[in-house]
Amino acid sequence: MLDRVAKNADGYPPYNIEQLRDPNGGESRLRITLAVAGFGMDDLQITQEDNQLVIRGRQKEEAAERVFLHRGIAARQFQRAFVLAEGIEVEGAWLDNGLLHIDLRRPQPESRVKTIRIAARGNGASQKPIVEGRAENG
């Protein structure tokens, strides 16, 4: 359902894309999960620009009084983009235990049934049938 995933040079943040089962067998559903440890809800932004889903993360500047003896937790900004196939809709997103989940769905196309009326031509038996727009020669 995702046509392609935009390339990010360092692969940060890591992500999963999973297909979810619809118990009713209806719509196709997907979930994108990004590992965004250290980012709060105010640090994240999700936008859909035409058929592109863009996730941005930017942490606020920390107070200058903090002195780190070791800093191994990345506090860098990121942007990850996914190109969505035609018809994919974003259902919602939530942040849980350092994982950002984004649910997507592709609605089932509506069944369109059209009844075609059959018209009689001429006086019935004497009329030759028409095939592909021209009369058959008998």
LUMMARKE-392138 format. One record per residue: x, z, y of N, C-alpha, C in turn; residue number from 1. Coordinates in nm, 4 decimals. Each point is the difference from the previous one (the first is absolute). Example, Ala and Ser with C-alpha at 12.3 -4.5 7.8 and 13.67 -1.06 7.14 Angstrom:
<pts>
+----------+----------+----------+----------+----------+----------+----------+----------+----------+------+
!     n.px !     n.pz !     n.py !    ca.px !    ca.pz !    ca.py !     c.px !     c.pz !     c.py ! resi !
+----------+----------+----------+----------+----------+----------+----------+----------+----------+------+
!   1.3190 !   0.7800 !  -0.5690 !  -0.0890 !   0.0000 !   0.1190 !   0.0900 !   0.0000 !   0.1200 !    1 !
!  -0.0350 !  -0.0720 !   0.1050 !   0.0820 !   0.0060 !   0.1190 !  -0.0770 !   0.0730 !   0.1090 !    2 !
+----------+----------+----------+----------+----------+----------+----------+----------+----------+------+
</pts>
This chain:
<pts>
+----------+----------+----------+----------+----------+----------+----------+----------+----------+------+
!     n.px !     n.pz !     n.py !    ca.px !    ca.pz !    ca.py !     c.px !     c.pz !     c.py ! resi !
+----------+----------+----------+----------+----------+----------+----------+----------+----------+------+
!   0.0810 !   0.0000 !  -0.1190 !  -0.0810 !   0.0000 !   0.1190 !   0.0854 !   0.0000 !   0.1255 !    1 !
!   0.1154 !   0.0556 !  -0.0112 !   0.0906 !  -0.0091 !   0.1132 !   0.0811 !  -0.1267 !  -0.0182 !    2 !
!  -0.0082 !  -0.0898 !   0.0963 !   0.0716 !  -0.1258 !  -0.0143 !   0.1497 !   0.0215 !  -0.0097 !    3 !
!   0.0510 !   0.0828 !   0.0844 !   0.1430 !   0.0301 !  -0.0016 !   0.0225 !   0.1288 !   0.0759 !    4 !
!   0.1161 !   0.0575 !  -0.0215 !   0.0351 !   0.1226 !   0.0691 !   0.1164 !  -0.0332 !   0.0921 !    5 !
!  -0.0127 !   0.0360 !   0.1262 !   0.1072 !  -0.0261 !   0.0939 !   0.1256 !   0.0751 !  -0.0422 !    6 !
!   0.1115 !  -0.0647 !   0.0141 !   0.1271 !   0.0600 !  -0.0426 !   0.0512 !   0.0974 !   0.1062 !    7 !
!   0.0464 !   0.1130 !  -0.0467 !   0.0615 !   0.0994 !   0.0866 !   0.1412 !   0.0186 !  -0.0525 !    8 !
!   0.0996 !  -0.0153 !   0.0842 !   0.1393 !  -0.0057 !  -0.0432 !   0.0413 !   0.1171 !  -0.0881 !    9 !
!  -0.0401 !   0.1226 !   0.0340 !   0.0473 !   0.1153 !  -0.0768 !  -0.1056 !   0.0571 !  -0.0942 !   10 !
!  -0.1185 !  -0.0583 !  -0.0035 !  -0.1029 !   0.0455 !  -0.0918 !  -0.0603 !   0.1343 !   0.0361 !   11 !
!   0.0078 !   0.0412 !   0.1252 !  -0.0526 !   0.1299 !   0.0425 !  -0.1281 !  -0.0203 !   0.0782 !   12 !
!  -0.1008 !   0.0726 !  -0.0227 !  -0.0157 !   0.0994 !  -0.1063 !  -0.0395 !  -0.0681 !  -0.1310 !   13 !
!   0.0307 !   0.0642 !  -0.1117 !  -0.0419 !  -0.0580 !  -0.1275 !  -0.1515 !   0.0039 !  -0.0127 !   14 !
!  -0.0547 !  -0.0919 !  -0.0801 !  -0.1456 !  -0.0093 !  -0.0121 !  -0.0387 !  -0.0450 !  -0.1398 !   15 !
!  -0.1250 !   0.0242 !  -0.0351 !  -0.0623 !  -0.0496 !  -0.1222 !  -0.1231 !  -0.0800 !   0.0394 !   16 !
!  -0.0340 !  -0.0980 !  -0.0835 !  -0.1272 !  -0.0702 !   0.0126 !  -0.0648 !   0.0091 !  -0.1370 !   17 !
!  -0.1197 !   0.0580 !  -0.0043 !  -0.0671 !   0.0133 !  -0.1289 !  -0.1389 !  -0.0601 !   0.0064 !   18 !
!  -0.0428 !  -0.0525 !  -0.1138 !  -0.1345 !  -0.0526 !  -0.0128 !  -0.0874 !   0.1101 !  -0.0548 !   19 !
!  -0.1108 !   0.0259 !   0.0665 !  -0.0929 !   0.1047 !  -0.0413 !  -0.1144 !  -0.0621 !  -0.0777 !   20 !
!  -0.0466 !   0.0702 !  -0.0981 !  -0.1123 !  -0.0477 !  -0.0815 !  -0.1312 !   0.0418 !   0.0652 !   21 !
!  -0.0880 !  -0.0952 !   0.0110 !  -0.1344 !   0.0284 !   0.0496 !  -0.0883 !   0.0254 !  -0.1214 !   22 !
!  -0.0539 !   0.1218 !  -0.0145 !  -0.0795 !   0.0315 !  -0.1185 !  -0.1222 !  -0.0898 !  -0.0159 !   23 !
!  -0.0488 !  -0.0574 !   0.1085 !  -0.1177 !  -0.0870 !  -0.0059 !   0.0375 !  -0.1456 !  -0.0239 !   24 !
!   0.1305 !  -0.0291 !  -0.0034 !   0.0447 !  -0.1366 !  -0.0220 !  -0.0249 !  -0.0906 !   0.1185 !   25 !
!  -0.0204 !   0.0580 !   0.1165 !  -0.0313 !  -0.0784 !   0.1195 !   0.1236 !  -0.0450 !   0.0744 !   26 !
!   0.0198 !   0.0592 !   0.1145 !   0.1059 !  -0.0422 !   0.0898 !   0.1383 !   0.0290 !  -0.0561 !   27 !
!   0.0952 !  -0.0840 !   0.0354 !   0.1395 !   0.0242 !  -0.0330 !   0.0564 !   0.0952 !   0.1047 !   28 !
!   0.0749 !   0.0999 !  -0.0445 !   0.0547 !   0.0996 !   0.0918 !   0.1501 !   0.0143 !  -0.0221 !   29 !
!   0.0694 !   0.0279 !   0.1097 !   0.1437 !   0.0238 !  -0.0018 !   0.0302 !   0.1249 !   0.0808 !   30 !
!   0.1135 !   0.0608 !  -0.0288 !   0.0480 !   0.1117 !   0.0804 !   0.1490 !  -0.0196 !   0.0257 !   31 !
!   0.0372 !   0.0073 !   0.1270 !   0.1411 !   0.0005 !   0.0388 !   0.0353 !   0.1439 !   0.0301 !   32 !
!   0.1077 !   0.0505 !  -0.0589 !   0.0459 !   0.1368 !   0.0247 !   0.1433 !  -0.0070 !   0.0498 !   33 !
!   0.0248 !   0.0598 !   0.1170 !   0.1342 !   0.0059 !   0.0575 !   0.0487 !   0.1434 !   0.0003 !   34 !
!   0.1270 !   0.0197 !  -0.0353 !   0.0615 !   0.1324 !   0.0038 !   0.0501 !   0.0240 !   0.1419 !   35 !
!  -0.0685 !   0.0871 !   0.0730 !   0.0311 !   0.0235 !   0.1417 !   0.0250 !   0.1488 !   0.0256 !   36 !
!   0.0818 !   0.0614 !  -0.0858 !   0.0296 !   0.1430 !   0.0142 !   0.0571 !   0.0272 !   0.1387 !   37 !
!  -0.0478 !   0.1056 !   0.0618 !   0.0481 !   0.0397 !   0.1318 !  -0.0798 !  -0.0592 !   0.1145 !   38 !
!  -0.0888 !  -0.0951 !  -0.0287 !  -0.0822 !  -0.0601 !   0.1039 !  -0.1375 !   0.0661 !  -0.0006 !   39 !
!  -0.0476 !   0.0346 !   0.1177 !  -0.1352 !   0.0539 !   0.0146 !  -0.0965 !  -0.1118 !   0.0345 !   40 !
!  -0.1275 !   0.0335 !   0.0041 !  -0.1007 !  -0.1010 !   0.0324 !   0.0220 !  -0.0602 !   0.1387 !   41 !
!   0.0481 !   0.0806 !   0.0932 !   0.0237 !  -0.0503 !   0.1364 !   0.1224 !  -0.0900 !   0.0075 !   42 !
!   0.0846 !   0.0014 !  -0.1040 !   0.1206 !  -0.0818 !  -0.0021 !  -0.0242 !  -0.1370 !  -0.0617 !   43 !
!  -0.1162 !  -0.0222 !  -0.0573 !  -0.0289 !  -0.1233 !  -0.0739 !  -0.1076 !  -0.0811 !   0.0697 !   44 !
!   0.0122 !  -0.1315 !  -0.0125 !  -0.0993 !  -0.0908 !   0.0571 !  -0.0208 !  -0.1151 !  -0.0980 !   45 !
!  -0.1265 !  -0.0316 !  -0.0265 !  -0.0341 !  -0.1120 !  -0.0874 !  -0.0854 !  -0.0960 !   0.0814 !   46 !
!   0.0389 !  -0.1272 !   0.0005 !  -0.0773 !  -0.1014 !   0.0701 !  -0.0172 !  -0.1209 !  -0.0912 !   47 !
!  -0.1094 !  -0.0708 !   0.0220 !  -0.0197 !  -0.1275 !  -0.0686 !  -0.0026 !  -0.1061 !   0.1074 !   48 !
!   0.0957 !  -0.0889 !  -0.0076 !   0.0130 !  -0.1084 !   0.0968 !  -0.0261 !  -0.1295 !  -0.0745 !   49 !
!  -0.1202 !  -0.0552 !   0.0148 !  -0.0467 !  -0.1147 !  -0.0771 !   0.0069 !   0.0349 !  -0.1482 !   50 !
!   0.0831 !  -0.0691 !  -0.0773 !   0.0069 !   0.0299 !  -0.1429 !   0.1251 !   0.0814 !  -0.0347 !   51 !
!   0.0591 !   0.0634 !   0.0989 !   0.1209 !   0.0800 !  -0.0221 !  -0.0300 !   0.1481 !   0.0240 !   52 !
!   0.0333 !   0.0816 !  -0.1018 !  -0.0144 !   0.1450 !   0.0101 !   0.1368 !   0.0558 !   0.0366 !   53 !
!   0.0069 !   0.0725 !   0.1120 !   0.1283 !   0.0508 !   0.0498 !  -0.0067 !   0.1521 !   0.0072 !   54 !
!   0.0988 !   0.0649 !  -0.0645 !   0.0100 !   0.1460 !   0.0024 !   0.1268 !   0.0352 !   0.0758 !   55 !
!  -0.0146 !   0.0835 !   0.1028 !   0.1149 !   0.0407 !   0.0812 !   0.0128 !   0.1517 !  -0.0040 !   56 !
!   0.1232 !   0.0462 !  -0.0039 !   0.0261 !   0.1423 !   0.0044 !   0.1065 !   0.0299 !   0.1034 !   57 !
!  -0.0268 !   0.0974 !   0.0842 !   0.0964 !   0.0394 !   0.1024 !  -0.0163 !   0.1489 !   0.0242 !   58 !
!   0.1045 !   0.0766 !  -0.0349 !  -0.0056 !   0.1441 !   0.0208 !   0.0369 !   0.0328 !   0.1433 !   59 !
!  -0.0605 !   0.1053 !   0.0484 !   0.0285 !   0.0438 !   0.1366 !   0.1409 !   0.0588 !   0.0071 !   60 !
!   0.0557 !  -0.0060 !   0.1169 !   0.1336 !   0.0566 !   0.0213 !  -0.0021 !   0.1499 !  -0.0261 !   61 !
!   0.1012 !   0.0481 !  -0.0697 !   0.0075 !   0.1424 !  -0.0313 !   0.0642 !   0.0765 !   0.1155 !   62 !
!  -0.0280 !   0.1265 !   0.0020 !   0.0565 !   0.0850 !   0.1052 !   0.1525 !   0.0016 !  -0.0109 !   63 !
!   0.0662 !  -0.0011 !   0.1118 !   0.1466 !  -0.0057 !   0.0044 !   0.0645 !   0.1288 !  -0.0507 !   64 !
!  -0.0748 !   0.1113 !  -0.0071 !   0.0591 !   0.1269 !  -0.0422 !   0.0216 !   0.0095 !  -0.1506 !   65 !
!  -0.0529 !  -0.0947 !  -0.0781 !   0.0202 !   0.0033 !  -0.1449 !   0.1395 !  -0.0503 !  -0.0332 !   66 !
!   0.0695 !   0.0780 !  -0.0804 !   0.1346 !  -0.0381 !  -0.0436 !  -0.0022 !  -0.0141 !  -0.1517 !   67 !
!   0.0282 !  -0.1210 !  -0.0495 !  -0.0010 !  -0.0252 !  -0.1426 !   0.1408 !   0.0156 !  -0.0564 !   68 !
!   0.0141 !   0.0752 !  -0.1083 !   0.1269 !   0.0076 !  -0.0723 !   0.0102 !  -0.1178 !  -0.0960 !   69 !
!  -0.1140 !  -0.0427 !  -0.0501 !  -0.0077 !  -0.1213 !  -0.0816 !  -0.1343 !  -0.0646 !   0.0291 !   70 !
!   0.0009 !  -0.1307 !   0.0210 !  -0.1268 !  -0.0698 !   0.0262 !  -0.0123 !  -0.1153 !  -0.0989 !   71 !
!  -0.0735 !   0.0234 !  -0.1060 !  -0.0181 !  -0.1012 !  -0.1027 !  -0.1392 !  -0.0602 !  -0.0024 !   72 !
!  -0.0918 !   0.0562 !   0.0773 !  -0.1354 !  -0.0543 !   0.0072 !  -0.0062 !  -0.0984 !   0.1151 !   73 !
!  -0.0301 !  -0.1238 !  -0.0352 !  -0.0030 !  -0.1055 !   0.1015 !  -0.1110 !   0.0257 !   0.1003 !   74 !
!   0.0312 !  -0.0170 !   0.1241 !  -0.0990 !   0.0125 !   0.1071 !   0.0081 !  -0.1274 !   0.0829 !   75 !
!  -0.0225 !  -0.1106 !  -0.0663 !   0.0117 !  -0.1284 !   0.0693 !  -0.1352 !  -0.0700 !   0.0043 !   76 !
!  -0.0117 !  -0.0892 !   0.0931 !  -0.1240 !  -0.0751 !   0.0107 !   0.0012 !  -0.1151 !  -0.0998 !   77 !
!  -0.1205 !  -0.0486 !  -0.0330 !  -0.0091 !  -0.1119 !  -0.0920 !  -0.1216 !  -0.0846 !   0.0354 !   78 !
!   0.0039 !  -0.1196 !  -0.0525 !  -0.1156 !  -0.0889 !   0.0058 !  -0.0030 !  -0.0765 !  -0.1306 !   79 !
!  -0.1138 !   0.0035 !  -0.0667 !  -0.0163 !  -0.0709 !  -0.1269 !  -0.1258 !  -0.0844 !   0.0150 !   80 !
!   0.0084 !  -0.1277 !  -0.0363 !  -0.1136 !  -0.0907 !   0.0164 !  -0.0354 !  -0.0647 !  -0.1336 !   81 !
!  -0.1289 !  -0.0182 !  -0.0218 !  -0.0528 !  -0.0641 !  -0.1196 !  -0.0932 !  -0.1121 !   0.0452 !   82 !
!   0.0141 !  -0.1170 !  -0.0572 !  -0.0902 !  -0.1103 !   0.0303 !  -0.1132 !   0.0044 !  -0.1009 !   83 !
!  -0.1210 !   0.0117 !   0.0493 !  -0.1184 !   0.0144 !  -0.0842 !  -0.0609 !  -0.1359 !  -0.0312 !   84 !
!  -0.0466 !  -0.0164 !  -0.1224 !  -0.0696 !  -0.1221 !  -0.0381 !  -0.1330 !  -0.0075 !   0.0743 !   85 !
!  -0.0551 !  -0.1190 !   0.0085 !  -0.1265 !  -0.0220 !   0.0685 !  -0.1100 !   0.0867 !  -0.0618 !   86 !
!  -0.0768 !   0.0676 !   0.0831 !  -0.1131 !   0.0791 !  -0.0464 !   0.0310 !   0.1454 !  -0.0293 !   87 !
!   0.1271 !   0.0405 !   0.0007 !   0.0352 !   0.1392 !  -0.0275 !  -0.0399 !   0.0849 !   0.1202 !   88 !
!  -0.0634 !   0.1148 !  -0.0277 !  -0.0416 !   0.0915 !   0.1055 !   0.0673 !   0.1351 !  -0.0205 !   89 !
!   0.0388 !   0.0640 !   0.1103 !   0.0574 !   0.1339 !  -0.0061 !  -0.1156 !   0.0992 !   0.0021 !   90 !
!  -0.0080 !   0.0831 !  -0.1047 !  -0.1077 !   0.0990 !  -0.0090 !   0.0340 !   0.1271 !   0.0747 !   91 !
!   0.1247 !   0.0438 !  -0.0083 !   0.0375 !   0.1240 !   0.0657 !   0.1403 !   0.0418 !  -0.0401 !   92 !
!   0.0467 !   0.1079 !   0.0621 !   0.1339 !   0.0511 !  -0.0266 !  -0.0009 !   0.1508 !   0.0119 !   93 !
!   0.0888 !   0.0655 !  -0.0753 !   0.0149 !   0.1450 !   0.0112 !   0.1415 !   0.0392 !  -0.0349 !   94 !
!   0.0417 !   0.1143 !   0.0535 !   0.1332 !   0.0558 !  -0.0195 !  -0.0136 !   0.1244 !  -0.0858 !   95 !
!   0.0781 !   0.0057 !  -0.1105 !  -0.0105 !   0.1115 !  -0.0922 !   0.1370 !   0.0277 !  -0.0617 !   96 !
!   0.0541 !   0.1184 !   0.0240 !   0.1277 !   0.0426 !  -0.0580 !   0.1130 !  -0.1012 !   0.0207 !   97 !
!   0.0111 !  -0.0514 !   0.1196 !   0.1089 !  -0.0925 !   0.0325 !  -0.0229 !  -0.1431 !  -0.0467 !   98 !
!  -0.1196 !  -0.0303 !  -0.0496 !  -0.0335 !  -0.1354 !  -0.0431 !  -0.1141 !  -0.0538 !   0.0860 !   99 !
!   0.0200 !  -0.1187 !   0.0531 !  -0.1028 !  -0.0673 !   0.0780 !  -0.0694 !  -0.0999 !  -0.0925 !  100 !
!  -0.1302 !   0.0173 !  -0.0198 !  -0.0780 !  -0.0869 !  -0.0880 !  -0.0891 !  -0.0889 !   0.0858 !  101 !
!  -0.0029 !  -0.1289 !  -0.0330 !  -0.0859 !  -0.0955 !   0.0698 !  -0.0808 !  -0.0736 !  -0.1061 !  102 !
!  -0.1313 !   0.0118 !   0.0061 !  -0.0871 !  -0.0655 !  -0.0977 !  -0.0495 !  -0.1333 !   0.0551 !  103 !
!   0.0050 !  -0.1006 !  -0.0854 !  -0.0433 !  -0.1348 !   0.0345 !  -0.1036 !  -0.0448 !  -0.1013 !  104 !
!  -0.0860 !  -0.0929 !   0.0407 !  -0.0959 !  -0.0547 !  -0.0945 !  -0.0256 !  -0.1464 !   0.0305 !  105 !
!  -0.0338 !  -0.0700 !  -0.1053 !  -0.0426 !  -0.1391 !   0.0149 !  -0.1434 !  -0.0058 !  -0.0504 !  106 !
!  -0.0952 !  -0.0151 !   0.0900 !  -0.1393 !  -0.0054 !  -0.0437 !  -0.0228 !  -0.1187 !  -0.0923 !  107 !
!  -0.0878 !   0.0186 !  -0.0975 !  -0.0364 !  -0.1107 !  -0.0885 !  -0.0728 !  -0.1035 !   0.0842 !  108 !
!   0.0322 !  -0.1268 !  -0.0218 !  -0.0752 !  -0.1018 !   0.0744 !  -0.1477 !   0.0056 !  -0.0390 !  109 !
!  -0.0842 !  -0.0205 !   0.0984 !  -0.1429 !   0.0023 !  -0.0256 !  -0.0370 !  -0.1197 !  -0.0853 !  110 !
!  -0.0820 !   0.0247 !  -0.1004 !  -0.0503 !  -0.1108 !  -0.0808 !  -0.1022 !  -0.0745 !   0.0830 !  111 !
!   0.0245 !  -0.1271 !   0.0121 !  -0.0946 !  -0.0815 !   0.0749 !  -0.0645 !  -0.0963 !  -0.0975 !  112 !
!  -0.1272 !   0.0165 !  -0.0198 !  -0.0758 !  -0.0876 !  -0.0890 !  -0.0916 !  -0.0834 !   0.0870 !  113 !
!   0.0109 !  -0.1284 !  -0.0193 !  -0.0825 !  -0.0908 !   0.0784 !  -0.0772 !  -0.0883 !  -0.0974 !  114 !
!  -0.1298 !  -0.0062 !   0.0146 !  -0.0825 !  -0.0849 !  -0.0839 !  -0.0105 !  -0.1366 !   0.0659 !  115 !
!   0.0309 !  -0.1033 !  -0.0768 !  -0.0064 !  -0.1360 !   0.0508 !  -0.1321 !  -0.0616 !  -0.0450 !  116 !
!  -0.0775 !  -0.0458 !   0.0941 !  -0.1311 !  -0.0595 !  -0.0301 !   0.0198 !  -0.1404 !  -0.0555 !  117 !
!  -0.0736 !  -0.0329 !  -0.1027 !   0.0052 !  -0.1324 !  -0.0605 !  -0.1190 !  -0.0783 !   0.0529 !  118 !
!   0.0304 !  -0.1116 !   0.0635 !  -0.1055 !  -0.0813 !   0.0593 !  -0.0277 !  -0.1211 !  -0.0878 !  119 !
!  -0.1244 !  -0.0432 !  -0.0036 !  -0.0384 !  -0.1217 !  -0.0714 !   0.0160 !  -0.1175 !   0.0946 !  120 !
!   0.0401 !  -0.1156 !  -0.0561 !   0.0130 !  -0.1215 !   0.0822 !  -0.0938 !  -0.1078 !  -0.0536 !  121 !
!  -0.0581 !  -0.0712 !   0.0849 !  -0.0859 !  -0.1118 !  -0.0402 !  -0.1209 !   0.0453 !  -0.0788 !  122 !
!  -0.0409 !  -0.0816 !  -0.0963 !  -0.1188 !   0.0327 !  -0.0765 !   0.0355 !   0.0481 !  -0.1405 !  123 !
!   0.1198 !   0.0530 !  -0.0216 !   0.0353 !   0.0644 !  -0.1261 !   0.0747 !  -0.0902 !  -0.0943 !  124 !
!  -0.0676 !  -0.0524 !  -0.1061 !   0.0650 !  -0.0696 !  -0.1104 !   0.0632 !  -0.1315 !   0.0423 !  125 !
!  -0.0532 !  -0.0704 !   0.0956 !   0.0547 !  -0.1303 !   0.0370 !   0.1273 !   0.0116 !   0.0835 !  126 !
!   0.0257 !   0.1144 !   0.0547 !   0.1185 !   0.0208 !   0.0848 !   0.1213 !   0.0252 !  -0.0880 !  127 !
!   0.1094 !  -0.0707 !   0.0229 !   0.1230 !   0.0237 !  -0.0738 !   0.0717 !   0.1198 !   0.0608 !  128 !
!   0.0682 !   0.0821 !  -0.0854 !   0.0689 !   0.1174 !   0.0531 !   0.1158 !  -0.0377 !   0.0914 !  129 !
!   0.0281 !   0.0864 !   0.0929 !   0.1121 !  -0.0212 !   0.0922 !   0.1147 !   0.0870 !  -0.0462 !  130 !
!   0.1194 !  -0.0633 !  -0.0143 !   0.1202 !   0.0719 !  -0.0413 !   0.1047 !  -0.0201 !   0.1073 !  131 !
!   0.0556 !   0.1063 !   0.0494 !   0.1048 !  -0.0008 !   0.1007 !  -0.0353 !  -0.0893 !   0.1185 !  132 !
!  -0.1260 !   0.0060 !   0.0414 !  -0.0395 !  -0.0669 !   0.1218 !  -0.0371 !  -0.1462 !  -0.0143 !  133 !
!   0.0022 !  -0.0597 !  -0.1243 !  -0.0395 !  -0.1400 !  -0.0159 !  -0.0904 !  -0.0134 !  -0.1225 !  134 !
!  -0.0839 !  -0.0992 !   0.0004 !  -0.0935 !  -0.0197 !  -0.1109 !   0.0755 !  -0.0547 !  -0.1206 !  135 !
!  -0.0381 !   0.0471 !  -0.1201 !   0.0616 !  -0.0515 !  -0.1239 !  -0.0614 !  -0.1345 !  -0.0333 !  136 !
!   0.0827 !  -0.0868 !  -0.0508 !  -0.0499 !  -0.1297 !  -0.0457 !  -0.0274 !   0.0082 !  -0.1477 !  137 !
!  -0.1161 !  -0.0421 !  -0.0439 !  -0.0398 !   0.0166 !  -0.1376 !   0.0065 !  -0.1235 !  -0.0738 !  138 !
+----------+----------+----------+----------+----------+----------+----------+----------+----------+------+
</pts>
